[in-house]
Amino acid sequence: MHQSRLTAGAISIVLVGLISSSSLAAESTTSAEKVAKEAQEAIEATKEYTAQQKEVFQRKAQEELTAIQQQIIELRQKIADASESTRVELQKSLNELEKKKDGVKEQLNELRSATNAKWHEVKAGMNNALNELKHSYQSLLSRMP
């Protein structure tokens, strides 16, 4: 009888252990699923934020380019009205400015086609090209009669 009690006790301990183990395994699986779900949500939120940032930057860059294009049109008219000797020198600078503007357009097209993961790299080039274009414009403007 004593042996059957010991066996019954041992079986009870094993069963309790198995039940506890399966509960821990279920909790562990649930926790892992929860962590995976939260990680996926964080990734999606980051992708969405990046796409929004890219879109905002593109819009701002396009607005700046459009404004500079309008300013170049106005400069072109002023240069056409300048004296011939001044016009030749200013026209060369205007041609360089136009080339830089075309370079900015190309950068903007690259930015539009860049993946969300790579747009930060293109953004730096775009910022540099825009700044150089603005500087060249200001330089030409300062030489206007």
Rosetta silent file (secondary structure, phi, psi, omega in degrees, C-alpha in Angstrom):
SEQUENCE: MHQSRLTAGAISIVLVGLISSSSLAAESTTSAEKVAKEAQEAIEATKEYTAQQKEVFQRKAQEELTAIQQQIIELRQKIADASESTRVELQKSLNELEKKKDGVKEQLNELRSATNAKWHEVKAGMNNALNELKHSYQSLLSRMP
SCORE:     score description
SCORE:     0.000 S_00000001
   1 L     0.000  -41.772  179.751    0.000    0.000    0.000 S_00000001
   2 H   -60.352  -39.273  179.691    2.800    2.306    0.865 S_00000001
   3 H   -66.380  -38.839  179.703    4.324    1.676   -2.527 S_00000001
   4 H   -68.030  -33.512  175.959    1.057    2.531   -4.334 S_00000001
   5 H   -66.887  -41.574  178.118    0.841    5.780   -2.388 S_00000001
   6 H   -63.765  -42.892  178.331    4.372    6.645   -3.396 S_00000001
   7 H   -63.758  -44.562  179.265    3.616    5.782   -7.003 S_00000001
   8 H   -63.419  -40.302  178.272    0.405    7.787   -6.912 S_00000001
   9 H   -64.778  -42.721  179.611    2.278   10.704   -5.323 S_00000001
  10 H   -64.459  -41.822  178.341    5.018   10.521   -7.918 S_00000001
  11 H   -62.650  -40.842  179.127    2.465   10.417  -10.726 S_00000001
  12 H   -61.731  -43.498  179.874    0.724   13.435   -9.229 S_00000001
  13 H   -63.859  -43.114  178.909    3.989   15.374   -9.091 S_00000001
  14 H   -62.984  -44.501  179.265    4.804   14.472  -12.693 S_00000001
  15 H   -62.252  -43.515  177.768    1.305   15.481  -13.842 S_00000001
  16 H   -61.743  -41.429  177.993    1.517   18.806  -12.005 S_00000001
  17 H   -62.665  -42.842  178.961    4.934   19.361  -13.579 S_00000001
  18 H   -65.204  -42.649  179.594    3.622   18.569  -17.056 S_00000001
  19 H   -64.228  -42.735  178.693    0.634   20.840  -16.620 S_00000001
  20 H   -63.799  -41.923 -179.931    2.893   23.640  -15.357 S_00000001
  21 H   -63.153  -42.674 -179.353    5.305   23.090  -18.231 S_00000001
  22 H   -68.306  -33.080  176.505    2.542   23.233  -20.819 S_00000001
  23 H   -66.675  -43.150  177.842    1.210   26.420  -19.216 S_00000001
  24 H   -64.049  -39.916  178.894    4.662   27.991  -19.355 S_00000001
  25 H   -64.219  -41.371  179.046    5.073   26.870  -22.950 S_00000001
  26 H   -65.389  -42.369  177.929    1.694   28.386  -23.844 S_00000001
  27 H   -64.811  -40.114  179.517    2.598   31.636  -22.067 S_00000001
  28 H   -63.336  -43.707  177.973    5.986   31.649  -23.770 S_00000001
  29 H   -63.378  -43.228  179.124    4.383   31.140  -27.188 S_00000001
  30 H   -63.300  -42.464  178.787    1.839   33.885  -26.462 S_00000001
  31 H   -63.740  -43.354  179.455    4.607   36.254  -25.342 S_00000001
  32 H   -63.248  -41.480  178.317    6.683   35.488  -28.420 S_00000001
  33 H   -64.410  -40.007  179.783    3.672   36.087  -30.661 S_00000001
  34 H   -64.441  -44.872  179.408    2.950   39.349  -28.860 S_00000001
  35 H   -62.930  -43.613  179.088    6.545   40.531  -29.237 S_00000001
  36 H   -62.478  -41.382  179.887    6.565   39.575  -32.921 S_00000001
  37 H   -64.975  -44.015  179.525    3.291   41.415  -33.480 S_00000001
  38 H   -64.956  -38.953  177.952    4.558   44.540  -31.697 S_00000001
  39 H   -63.897  -42.705  178.723    7.802   44.426  -33.667 S_00000001
  40 H   -63.701  -41.200  177.847    5.880   44.167  -36.941 S_00000001
  41 H   -63.211  -39.844  178.424    3.670   47.105  -35.923 S_00000001
  42 H   -64.998  -41.109  178.043    6.766   49.163  -35.095 S_00000001
  43 H   -62.337  -45.760  179.948    8.301   48.321  -38.476 S_00000001
  44 H   -63.553  -41.564  178.608    5.114   49.332  -40.284 S_00000001
  45 H   -63.388  -39.809  178.357    4.874   52.582  -38.308 S_00000001
  46 H   -65.536  -42.843  178.124    8.490   53.376  -39.157 S_00000001
  47 H   -60.975  -43.947 -179.518    7.898   52.681  -42.852 S_00000001
  48 H   -64.178  -43.852  178.990    4.844   54.931  -42.844 S_00000001
  49 H   -61.690  -44.086  179.350    6.705   57.723  -41.048 S_00000001
  50 H   -61.841  -43.655  178.737    9.607   57.446  -43.493 S_00000001
  51 H   -62.503  -39.861  178.242    7.252   57.609  -46.473 S_00000001
  52 H   -65.742  -42.978  179.540    5.585   60.700  -45.016 S_00000001
  53 H   -62.774  -41.703  178.913    8.934   62.387  -44.396 S_00000001
  54 H   -61.773  -44.913 -179.228   10.038   61.608  -47.948 S_00000001
  55 H   -63.381  -43.634  179.301    6.814   63.045  -49.347 S_00000001
  56 H   -62.180  -44.741 -179.905    7.104   66.239  -47.285 S_00000001
  57 H   -63.793  -43.398  178.421   10.716   66.723  -48.379 S_00000001
  58 H   -58.557  -46.431 -178.731    9.847   66.104  -52.042 S_00000001
  59 H   -61.424  -44.968 -179.644    7.046   68.642  -51.901 S_00000001
  60 H   -63.917  -44.479  179.330    9.270   71.258  -50.262 S_00000001
  61 H   -62.269  -41.309  178.710   12.103   70.648  -52.756 S_00000001
  62 H   -63.915  -41.483  178.613    9.660   70.934  -55.676 S_00000001
  63 H   -62.400  -42.808  178.327    8.308   74.214  -54.289 S_00000001
  64 H   -64.352  -42.878  179.087   11.821   75.620  -53.953 S_00000001
  65 H   -62.990  -42.993  179.354   12.728   74.519  -57.462 S_00000001
  66 H   -61.821  -41.804  179.329    9.554   76.075  -58.869 S_00000001
  67 H   -63.730  -43.058  179.798   10.296   79.364  -57.094 S_00000001
  68 H   -67.408  -37.766  176.926   13.854   79.432  -58.427 S_00000001
  69 H   -59.883  -41.163  178.105   12.644   78.627  -61.934 S_00000001
  70 H   -64.857  -40.927  178.812   10.345   81.656  -61.756 S_00000001
  71 H   -65.050  -36.074  178.017   13.213   83.812  -60.506 S_00000001
  72 H   -66.218  -39.094  177.324   15.397   82.603  -63.393 S_00000001
  73 H   -60.246  -43.808  178.819   12.687   83.600  -65.867 S_00000001
  74 H   -65.237  -39.971  177.034   12.655   87.087  -64.347 S_00000001
  75 H   -62.762  -41.793 -179.938   16.466   87.242  -64.466 S_00000001
  76 H   -56.786  -41.700  179.280   16.458   86.202  -68.104 S_00000001
  77 H   -67.310  -42.418  178.929   14.241   89.199  -68.924 S_00000001
  78 H   -63.593  -39.663  178.945   16.445   91.597  -66.949 S_00000001
  79 H   -66.061  -38.332  178.532   19.540   90.266  -68.697 S_00000001
  80 H   -63.499  -29.722 -179.766   17.875   90.734  -72.083 S_00000001
  81 H   -85.706   -8.735 -177.533   17.266   94.377  -71.150 S_00000001
  82 L   -76.438  165.792  177.242   20.885   94.962  -70.030 S_00000001
  83 L   -63.903  158.828 -173.803   23.572   96.576  -72.153 S_00000001
  84 H   -61.646  -42.150 -178.637   25.315   94.292  -74.614 S_00000001
  85 H   -65.087  -40.195  178.340   28.635   94.127  -72.778 S_00000001
  86 H   -70.881  -38.465 -176.607   26.925   93.297  -69.492 S_00000001
  87 H   -61.084  -40.995 -178.120   24.520   90.894  -71.184 S_00000001
  88 H   -61.944  -46.433 -179.518   27.289   88.654  -72.553 S_00000001
  89 H   -65.960  -45.506 -178.490   28.874   88.160  -69.124 S_00000001
  90 H   -67.673  -33.333  179.871   25.549   87.695  -67.345 S_00000001
  91 H   -64.128  -37.783  177.319   24.292   85.295  -70.019 S_00000001
  92 H   -62.075  -43.660  178.860   27.226   82.962  -69.336 S_00000001
  93 H   -66.322  -37.230  178.547   26.340   82.956  -65.640 S_00000001
  94 H   -65.451  -39.926  177.809   22.679   82.415  -66.472 S_00000001
  95 H   -61.172  -41.267  176.778   23.586   79.412  -68.637 S_00000001
  96 H   -64.283  -40.170  178.445   25.519   77.921  -65.697 S_00000001
  97 H   -62.576  -41.441  178.018   22.559   78.604  -63.444 S_00000001
  98 H   -62.014  -39.822  178.420   20.273   76.794  -65.901 S_00000001
  99 H   -63.302  -42.586  178.802   22.612   73.765  -65.847 S_00000001
 100 H   -65.105  -38.002  177.770   22.490   73.686  -62.064 S_00000001
 101 H   -62.378  -42.132  177.874   18.702   73.962  -62.181 S_00000001
 102 H   -63.951  -35.976  176.113   18.595   70.974  -64.530 S_00000001
 103 H   -64.086  -38.606  177.661   20.831   69.094  -62.100 S_00000001
 104 H   -66.107  -39.736  176.875   18.384   69.840  -59.291 S_00000001
 105 H   -59.373  -43.577  179.143   15.544   68.539  -61.465 S_00000001
 106 H   -63.200  -42.279  178.104   17.475   65.296  -61.985 S_00000001
 107 H   -61.057  -40.399  179.829   18.108   65.007  -58.247 S_00000001
 108 H   -64.993  -39.323  176.219   14.400   65.514  -57.607 S_00000001
 109 H   -64.531  -38.918  176.147   13.556   62.748  -60.066 S_00000001
 110 H   -62.513  -41.245  179.970   16.045   60.463  -58.307 S_00000001
 111 H   -61.855  -43.185 -179.811   14.419   61.336  -55.007 S_00000001
 112 H   -61.787  -36.619 -176.611   10.976   60.433  -56.318 S_00000001
 113 H   -91.307   -5.194 -179.740   12.156   57.036  -57.499 S_00000001
 114 L   -70.717  143.610  175.493   14.303   56.286  -54.429 S_00000001
 115 L   -69.324  160.478  178.464   13.087   53.623  -52.067 S_00000001
 116 L   -59.462  -31.864 -179.295   12.095   54.693  -48.596 S_00000001
 117 L   -72.215  -29.012 -174.640   15.225   53.003  -47.293 S_00000001
 118 L  -103.995   -4.094 -172.222   17.551   54.940  -49.644 S_00000001
 119 H   -66.913  -26.888  179.063   15.881   58.329  -49.802 S_00000001
 120 H   -63.453  -36.120  176.892   18.032   59.783  -46.992 S_00000001
 121 H   -65.162  -43.833 -179.977   21.111   59.270  -49.159 S_00000001
 122 H   -69.812  -34.069 -179.875   19.456   61.021  -52.093 S_00000001
 123 H   -57.535  -43.085 -179.382   18.143   63.733  -49.753 S_00000001
 124 H   -61.280  -45.030  177.399   21.674   64.834  -48.872 S_00000001
 125 H   -63.707  -39.068  179.033   22.579   65.241  -52.556 S_00000001
 126 H   -63.818  -45.410  178.191   19.315   67.064  -53.183 S_00000001
 127 H   -59.888  -44.186  179.200   19.976   69.495  -50.340 S_00000001
 128 H   -62.675  -44.586 -179.285   23.484   70.189  -51.635 S_00000001
 129 H   -64.239  -42.445  178.059   22.257   70.748  -55.196 S_00000001
 130 H   -63.927  -43.454  179.379   19.483   73.104  -54.027 S_00000001
 131 H   -63.608  -40.304  177.977   21.874   75.078  -51.835 S_00000001
 132 H   -65.536  -40.894  177.972   24.365   75.410  -54.663 S_00000001
 133 H   -62.844  -45.169  178.762   21.617   76.559  -57.028 S_00000001
 134 H   -62.139  -42.494  179.598   20.411   79.172  -54.526 S_00000001
 135 H   -62.862  -44.533  179.260   23.958   80.399  -53.977 S_00000001
 136 H   -63.022  -39.934  178.110   24.574   80.692  -57.723 S_00000001
 137 H   -61.977  -48.621  179.859   21.309   82.557  -58.142 S_00000001
 138 H   -60.712  -39.031  178.722   22.221   85.020  -55.373 S_00000001
 139 H   -63.311  -45.058  178.700   25.664   85.489  -56.880 S_00000001
 140 H   -66.536  -41.110 -179.839   24.212   86.274  -60.289 S_00000001
 141 H   -61.509  -37.804 -179.065   21.594   88.542  -58.772 S_00000001
 142 H   -69.010  -21.068  178.517   24.267   90.524  -56.949 S_00000001
 143 L   -92.309   -1.245 -179.152   26.011   91.253  -60.279 S_00000001
 144 L   -70.058  142.131  179.249   22.859   92.558  -61.939 S_00000001
 145 L   -71.257    0.000    0.000   22.977   96.247  -62.895 S_00000001
